[in-house]
Amino acid sequence: MTLIVENGTGVANANSYVTDAEYVAYAMARGLDVGINAPAREVELIQAMDYLFSIEADFSGDRTLSTQENIYPRKCVCIRNALIANNVIPKELKNSQMEGGIAAKAQPLLINGSDQNIERQKLDTLEVSYFSGGSFQNVRLDRVENYLKPLLKNKTNMMTRV
């Protein structure tokens, strides 16, 4: 698989906002680990894109083109009280994708699963205790969310319940 980078023009089949080289340089500058080779890093970046798609409704502005496949480019987006051009991929979005890629190396960003609601199990004389309010996991992506805040409608912390 190869990364196809969205450059702000609505690139067909684009699956990333950053190149592999940008991702590696970003991680190295911060002393963070990414995949050992380009195919592993591409998977991380694409998983980060999947996460961004999962929160698309939270983004400010509207898609620039009715035919575009990705969240950006967008129109009517202000960052720090400045309107950004319709063909710009904001640095904040690129950084959030790279942070998501780094997180994806260590943990799933989106989880498919079932919740059994079990608090405690005991084997001898088989005892099962259930949570009253249900059990769940929270995926915390603070570093991703830090960069996303200026791009979102509601600029408060997000926490994905899975």
N, C-alpha and C positions, 0 to 999 in steps of 0.2 A: 504494500500500500504506500502511496505517496501523499504527502501533504499538498493540498491545493489551497493556496492562501488567498483569502478575500482581501482585496486592496481598496475597497470603497466603491467599486464599479458594479457590484452584483455579479461577481465571477461565478459562472456555472459550476456546480458540483464542489464548490469550496468547502473545506472541512476544517479550516483553521484560520485564525487571525494572525498567527506568527509562523515564522520559519523555524526549522530545526536549529539553525545557527543562532537565532535570537533566543530560543529557549535555553540552549546550552550556555550561552553567554550570561543570560539572566541568572540562572542557577549558580553558575560559577562565581559570579560577583557577590552572591549572598552565601556561599558555602553550603548550598543545598544539593541534595542528590537527585539525579534524574536517571532515566534508563541508560543502560550501558552502551546501546547502539541505536542507530536511527529508527529501525522498526519498533523498538520498545518505546522510544520517546514519542513516536507518532501515535501509538496506542494511548499513551498518557494524555497527549494533547487532544485527541479525539474524544476521550472520556470526559475531559474538561469541557469540551464543546457540548457534549450531551447534557452535562450539568447546567450549563448556561441556557440551553434550550428548555430545561425543566423549570426555569424561573423567568422565561421570556415575558410573561404577562406583567412582571414587576418593572420592566424597563420603561424609562421615559421615552416620549416621542413615538413616531410611527415609522414603519419600514419605508424606505425611499421608493422602492420599486415594487409593484404588485407581483412581479414574477420572481423576486429574489428568494433564495432558499434560507439565508441566514438572518440572524437578528439584526446585524448591521450590514450595510449602512442604514442610518436612521435620520429622519428630519425632525425639526422642532426639539432638539436636545440642547439643554444648557448645562454647562459644567462650570461651577464656580462663577455663576452669573454671566457667563459668556456663551452665546449661541455658537455651536460648532457647525462647520460646513457639512452638507448632506453627504459628501463623499469621503469623510474622514472616519477612520477606525481609531477611536480614542485610545491613548496609551493606557488608560485605566482598564479598558476592556482587554487589551493585550496582556497586561500584567495579571489580571484576574484569571485569564485562561492559563497562563504559565503557572500561577500559584495552584490552580486546580489540577494541572498536570502533575505538579510535584506532589500534591496530596493524593492523587490517583495512584501514584507509585506505592503508597503505603496502605491505602484503604479504598474500598469501593465508595464512589461518590453518590451513586444511586443504588439502592438496594431493593431487589425483589425478594419477597419472603412472606411468610405467614407468621402471625403472632399467636402463640399458644396461650398467653396470659397466665403462665405458670410462675408462681413465686418460689415454691420450694417443693422438692420431691424427696421421698424417703423410700428406700428399697425394702427393708424388712417390715413386714405388715403393711406394705404398700400404702403410703400416705401422699397425697398431692394437695398442695395449697395454691390457691389462685389469687392474683392481684384483684383488688376491687375495681380499680379504675383502668386496668389494662396496662400491659407492659409495652414499651416502645424504645426505640433507639433514636438518638439525635446525632446527626452528622453535623459536626461543627467545622466550618471552613472559614475561620476568622480572617485568615490572610487573604482569601479570595474575596470575602465580603468587604474587607477594608478598601480594596480597589473598586469594587462595584458600587459602593454607596453613592458616589456622585452621578451615577448613570441610572439610578432607580427612582421610581415615583415616590415611594416611601423610603426615606433615607435612614431608617432605623435598622438595627441588627435583624438579620434573618436567621432562622434556624430551621433546617429541613427536618420534618418528622418523617421517619420511615418505619 
